[in-house]
């Protein structure tokens, strides 16, 4: 009797889960014509052969400094300008986004997404909410990476750390100073997916 009851409970449980999965509406890709990105239009143009690159503003200075309290000479690394880069993507209207796929063209350090469903206003920057899925992850390789959004979106802000441009290092004075310019990470495409209406 107990076994039969257990079997009925299992059947009901799997039946409910199965129905829920069947009722989950499939997602559909939003056409590139509904997306705009002023700084990096190549990231949302629908063409995987084009590449958009974050704009970097800064460099890294490495030098020996004299510190009498500790060691006589210590190597120091500091950022001149900003390590952070960002770009903004806008949809044509607030839309419930299930997930976003990012197609990287380079390593993207400390990658993060924030969204808002509000139009620009004096307090607009405060209305962005963090996307917690894979937050501040280092994206590597060329395969697409999916970020779960599950909310209404009008703007998506993408931020990432800049990369060191090791091909253009400038050597300073005779005591070993280096100036390494920063370059932005690159993305081939960002695709948005919404829940398909039945």
SULZINOR-V201626 format. One record per backbone hydrogen bond with DSSP energy under -1.0 kcal/mol. CO is the residue of the C=O (numbers start at 0). NH is the residue of the N-H. E is the energy in kcal/mol with one decimal. If there is no record, write none. Layout:
co->(CO:CO)
nh->(NH:NH)
e->(E:E)
This chain:
co->(0:1:2:3:4:5:6:7:8:9:10:11:12:13:14:15:16:17:18:19:25:27:30:31:33:35:39:40:42:46:51:56:57:58:59:60:61:62:64:73:75:77:79:82:84:86:88:89:94:96:97:98:99:100:101:102:102:107:108:110:110:111:112:113:114:115:115:120:123:128:131:133:136:138:144:146:150:152:153:154:155:156:157:158:159:162:163:164:169:172:176:177:178:179:180:182:184:185:185:186:188:190:191:192:192:193)
nh->(4:5:6:7:8:9:10:11:12:13:14:15:16:17:18:19:20:21:22:23:195:193:33:34:91:89:42:43:189:49:186:81:181:79:179:77:177:75:73:64:62:60:58:161:159:157:155:35:152:150:148:192:146:190:144:187:188:138:160:135:136:158:130:156:128:153:154:123:126:114:134:136:110:107:101:99:96:94:90:115:88:113:86:111:84:182:165:167:178:175:171:61:169:59:164:162:53:104:105:51:102:100:29:97:98:27)
e->(-2.3:-2.5:-2.4:-2.3:-2.3:-2.4:-2.4:-2.5:-2.6:-2.7:-2.1:-2.4:-2.3:-2.5:-2.2:-2.3:-2.3:-2.2:-2.2:-1.1:-3.2:-2.6:-2.1:-1.8:-1.4:-3.0:-1.8:-1.3:-2.3:-1.3:-2.9:-2.3:-1.9:-3.3:-3.3:-2.4:-3.3:-3.3:-2.6:-3.0:-2.2:-3.1:-2.4:-2.8:-2.1:-2.8:-2.6:-2.2:-2.9:-1.5:-2.6:-2.2:-2.9:-2.8:-2.4:-3.0:-1.1:-2.4:-2.7:-1.2:-1.0:-2.5:-2.5:-3.3:-3.1:-2.8:-2.6:-1.8:-1.5:-2.5:-1.7:-1.5:-2.6:-3.0:-2.6:-2.2:-2.8:-2.5:-2.9:-1.8:-2.8:-1.9:-2.0:-2.4:-2.7:-2.8:-1.4:-1.6:-2.6:-1.1:-3.1:-2.8:-2.7:-3.1:-3.0:-3.4:-2.5:-2.6:-1.0:-3.0:-3.0:-2.8:-3.0:-2.4:-1.2:-2.9)
